[in-house]
Amino acid sequence: MPIHRLEEMPTRQAVVADITCDSDGKIDSFIDLRDVKHVLPLHELNHGEYYIGVFLVGAYQETLGDMHNLLGDINVLHVRVTDENKIHLDRLTPGDSVREVLSYVEYDPSEMLRRIYRTSENATKAGKINEDDRQLINDLFSAGMKGYTYFER
């Protein structure tokens, strides 16, 4: 369900793309108070942040983090509601980085980076790319290795 702009009526209908290997590629069953719908009511995007909460999925969360999907562990946020109905964010457990997942399946991320650096250096020497492009390629690849395996900005 949308967890932003709750004071506004949703105007769009959506399904959710599913990236697991054991599905048909989309999530298109959404339970509401009365029945099961095949679309999810969402708001028109307005260039601000817009989050969708996925609740009561149980083992599905663990399946996403299974190495079978090569996505690694997901970020987990523990949320508690106090007796005074205040929301308290107890703990964030970060998920795996690309580097960690690659090492789980016996790739050597450091060697992969060395190869990218060497290849970009050779391309610069051969005049195929300039120094700025070489640096950009190296920076982006290095940042990608440190990044989260799921969507991030």
C-alpha positions as CSV (number, residue, x, y, z in Angstrom):
1,M,0.0,0.0,0.0
2,P,1.2,3.6,-0.5
3,I,2.6,5.0,2.7
4,H,2.9,8.6,1.5
5,R,0.2,11.1,0.6
6,L,-2.5,9.1,2.6
7,E,-4.7,12.2,2.7
8,E,-5.1,12.0,-1.1
9,M,-7.2,9.6,-3.1
10,P,-5.0,7.5,-5.4
11,T,-5.7,8.1,-9.1
12,R,-3.5,5.5,-10.8
13,Q,-3.8,1.7,-11.0
14,A,-0.7,-0.5,-10.9
15,V,0.8,-3.9,-10.7
16,V,4.2,-4.4,-9.2
17,A,7.1,-5.9,-11.2
18,D,8.5,-9.0,-9.5
19,I,12.2,-9.8,-9.8
20,T,12.2,-13.3,-8.3
21,C,12.9,-16.3,-10.5
22,D,9.9,-18.3,-9.3
23,S,7.1,-15.9,-10.3
24,D,5.3,-14.8,-13.4
25,G,7.1,-11.4,-13.3
26,K,4.5,-9.4,-11.5
27,I,2.5,-9.1,-8.3
28,D,-1.1,-8.5,-9.3
29,S,-3.2,-9.6,-6.3
30,F,-3.8,-7.0,-3.6
31,I,-6.0,-7.7,-0.6
32,D,-8.1,-4.9,0.8
33,L,-10.9,-4.9,3.4
34,R,-13.5,-6.5,1.2
35,D,-11.9,-8.5,-1.6
36,V,-8.8,-9.2,-3.7
37,K,-8.0,-6.6,-6.4
38,H,-5.8,-7.2,-9.4
39,V,-4.4,-3.6,-9.4
40,L,-2.9,-1.5,-6.7
41,P,-4.3,2.1,-6.3
42,L,-1.4,4.5,-6.4
43,H,-0.9,8.3,-6.7
44,E,0.4,10.2,-9.7
45,L,4.1,10.8,-9.2
46,N,5.0,14.4,-8.5
47,H,8.8,14.4,-8.3
48,G,8.8,13.8,-4.6
49,E,9.6,10.7,-2.7
50,Y,6.9,8.0,-2.9
51,Y,7.1,4.8,-1.0
52,I,5.0,1.7,-1.1
53,G,4.8,-0.6,2.0
54,V,4.7,-4.3,1.5
55,F,3.2,-6.0,4.5
56,L,2.4,-9.5,5.7
57,V,4.6,-11.2,3.2
58,G,6.2,-13.6,5.6
59,A,8.6,-16.1,4.0
60,Y,8.6,-14.1,0.8
61,Q,11.0,-11.6,2.3
62,E,13.4,-14.4,3.1
63,T,13.1,-15.8,-0.4
64,L,14.2,-12.4,-1.8
65,G,17.3,-12.5,0.3
66,D,18.1,-16.1,-0.6
67,M,21.3,-16.5,-2.6
68,H,19.3,-18.4,-5.2
69,N,18.2,-15.0,-6.5
70,L,21.8,-13.5,-6.1
71,L,20.4,-10.5,-4.3
72,G,21.7,-11.1,-0.8
73,D,20.1,-10.1,2.4
74,I,17.7,-7.2,2.4
75,N,17.8,-4.2,4.6
76,V,15.6,-4.9,7.7
77,L,14.0,-2.1,9.8
78,H,12.6,-3.1,13.1
79,V,9.7,-0.9,14.0
80,R,7.9,-0.8,17.4
81,V,4.7,1.0,18.4
82,T,4.8,2.2,22.0
83,D,2.0,2.0,24.5
84,E,1.4,5.7,23.7
85,N,1.0,4.9,19.9
86,K,4.3,6.4,19.0
87,I,6.4,4.8,16.3
88,H,9.9,3.9,17.4
89,L,12.5,2.7,14.9
90,D,14.4,0.2,16.9
91,R,17.1,-1.0,14.6
92,L,18.2,-1.1,10.9
93,T,20.2,-4.1,9.8
94,P,21.8,-3.3,6.5
95,G,21.6,-5.8,3.7
96,D,24.4,-7.1,1.6
97,S,26.6,-5.1,-0.8
98,V,27.3,-6.2,-4.4
99,R,30.8,-7.0,-3.3
100,E,29.6,-9.3,-0.5
101,V,27.2,-11.2,-2.8
102,L,29.9,-11.7,-5.5
103,S,32.2,-13.1,-2.9
104,Y,29.5,-15.5,-1.6
105,V,29.4,-17.1,-5.1
106,E,33.2,-17.2,-5.3
107,Y,34.0,-14.2,-7.4
108,D,36.9,-12.0,-6.3
109,P,35.6,-8.4,-6.3
110,S,39.1,-7.0,-5.8
111,E,40.3,-8.8,-8.8
112,M,37.3,-7.6,-10.8
113,L,38.1,-4.0,-9.9
114,R,41.8,-4.5,-10.8
115,R,40.7,-5.7,-14.2
116,I,38.4,-2.8,-14.8
117,Y,41.1,-0.3,-13.7
118,R,43.6,-2.1,-16.0
119,T,41.2,-2.2,-19.0
120,S,40.3,1.5,-18.6
121,E,43.9,2.5,-18.3
122,N,44.7,0.6,-21.5
123,A,41.8,2.2,-23.3
124,T,43.1,5.6,-22.2
125,K,46.6,4.9,-23.4
126,A,45.1,3.6,-26.8
127,G,43.1,6.9,-27.1
128,K,39.8,5.1,-27.0
129,I,38.6,7.1,-23.9
130,N,39.9,10.2,-22.2
131,E,41.2,10.6,-18.7
132,D,37.9,12.0,-17.3
133,D,36.0,9.0,-18.8
134,R,38.5,6.6,-17.4
135,Q,38.1,8.1,-13.9
136,L,34.3,8.1,-14.2
137,I,34.2,4.4,-15.2
138,N,36.5,3.5,-12.3
139,D,34.5,5.5,-9.8
140,L,31.2,4.2,-10.9
141,F,32.3,0.5,-10.9
142,S,33.9,0.9,-7.5
143,A,30.8,2.6,-6.1
144,G,28.6,-0.2,-7.6
145,M,30.7,-2.8,-5.8
146,K,30.1,-1.0,-2.5
147,G,26.4,-0.5,-3.3
148,Y,23.3,-2.4,-2.1
149,T,22.1,-5.2,-4.3
150,Y,18.5,-3.8,-4.5
151,F,17.4,-0.4,-5.9
152,E,19.3,2.6,-4.5
153,R,19.7,6.1,-5.8
